[in-house]
Amino acid sequence: MAETQKAPKDCTQCARWKEIKSQIAVAEVLAKAVEEFKKKLKGEGFQPTVAEFLKLVQMEHEYEAELNPPQEIEVRWIEPTAESNDSK
């Protein structure tokens, strides 16, 4: 009977810890920048452009998508029919 490995007690023992730690840091910086931007929008004297705010939000969404790629992609091949070949 094969032995099963136990999961690490915390993430710092994981083999990918350095990579994950870096990703967490970037995500936290982006989230903080968006929150600070939102706070400044309410204050007087701050006149950001809509483009600046949208760029921050876009960066945050792109980074999250990069961290969570699709786990499975299903592809189906459909054989062409004689009809579809004749229309070319």
Backbone torsions as a table, in degrees:
resi	resn	phi	psi	omega
1	MET	NA	130.9	-178.3
2	ALA	-77.5	144.2	177.5
3	GLU	-78.9	143.2	175.2
4	THR	-96.7	144.5	179.3
5	GLN	-86.6	143.5	177.2
6	LYS	-85.2	146.3	176.8
7	ALA	-70.7	147.8	177.9
8	PRO	-61.8	150.8	-179.6
9	LYS	-69.5	-30.7	175.8
10	ASP	-143.4	166.8	-174.6
11	CYS	-64.6	-26.0	-177.2
12	THR	-65.7	-16.0	178.4
13	GLN	-90.9	-4.7	-179.1
14	CYS	-73.0	147.2	-179.9
15	ALA	-65.3	-26.8	-178.1
16	ARG	-96.7	15.6	-173.1
17	TRP	-55.9	-43.9	-178.0
18	LYS	-61.2	-43.8	179.1
19	GLU	-64.0	-45.9	-178.7
20	ILE	-66.1	-41.1	179.4
21	LYS	-59.8	-42.0	178.8
22	SER	-64.9	-43.1	179.4
23	GLN	-63.4	-40.5	178.8
24	ILE	-63.5	-42.4	-179.3
25	ALA	-62.0	-45.3	179.5
26	VAL	-63.9	-44.5	179.7
27	ALA	-61.1	-40.5	179.5
28	GLU	-66.4	-40.1	178.8
29	VAL	-63.3	-45.2	178.7
30	LEU	-62.5	-45.2	180.0
31	ALA	-62.0	-41.8	179.8
32	LYS	-65.6	-40.7	179.4
33	ALA	-62.1	-42.0	178.8
34	VAL	-64.8	-43.9	179.9
35	GLU	-63.3	-44.0	178.9
36	GLU	-63.6	-39.1	178.4
37	PHE	-62.0	-43.7	179.3
38	LYS	-62.0	-41.0	179.2
39	LYS	-63.4	-43.1	-179.1
40	LYS	-66.1	-27.9	178.6
41	LEU	-61.0	-31.7	-178.8
42	LYS	-80.7	-22.1	-177.0
43	GLY	-79.9	163.6	178.3
44	GLU	-86.5	149.3	175.3
45	GLY	86.2	-6.8	179.1
46	PHE	-100.1	121.2	-176.7
47	GLN	-127.0	73.5	179.0
48	PRO	-76.3	161.4	174.7
49	THR	-90.3	157.0	176.5
50	VAL	-63.4	-36.2	-179.6
51	ALA	-60.7	-38.4	179.3
52	GLU	-63.7	-45.3	-179.9
53	PHE	-65.1	-45.8	-179.6
54	LEU	-62.0	-37.5	178.9
55	LYS	-63.8	-42.2	177.3
56	LEU	-61.3	-46.3	-179.6
57	VAL	-64.6	-41.7	178.4
58	GLN	-60.8	-44.2	179.1
59	MET	-60.1	-41.8	-179.6
60	GLU	-63.3	-45.4	-179.5
61	HIS	-65.4	-42.6	179.4
62	GLU	-63.1	-40.2	-179.6
63	TYR	-66.5	-41.5	178.1
64	GLU	-64.0	-39.8	178.7
65	ALA	-65.5	-36.7	179.0
66	GLU	-65.4	-35.8	-179.1
67	LEU	-76.1	-25.1	-175.6
68	ASN	-122.4	67.2	179.3
69	PRO	-68.0	159.7	178.8
70	PRO	-60.1	139.5	-177.9
71	GLN	-80.2	-29.8	-176.5
72	GLU	-146.2	135.2	176.8
73	ILE	-122.0	126.4	-179.6
74	GLU	-102.8	131.7	-180.0
75	VAL	-124.9	133.1	176.7
76	ARG	-118.3	133.8	177.0
77	TRP	-99.3	126.7	178.4
78	ILE	-111.1	119.6	179.9
79	GLU	-66.2	135.5	177.9
80	PRO	-67.6	145.4	178.4
81	THR	-94.3	168.2	178.7
82	ALA	-61.7	-36.8	179.9
83	GLU	-60.8	-46.6	-177.0
84	SER	-68.7	-30.2	176.9
85	ASN	-71.3	-34.0	-179.3
86	ASP	-70.6	-25.9	-176.5
87	SER	-77.9	-9.9	-178.6
88	LYS	-80.3	NA	NA
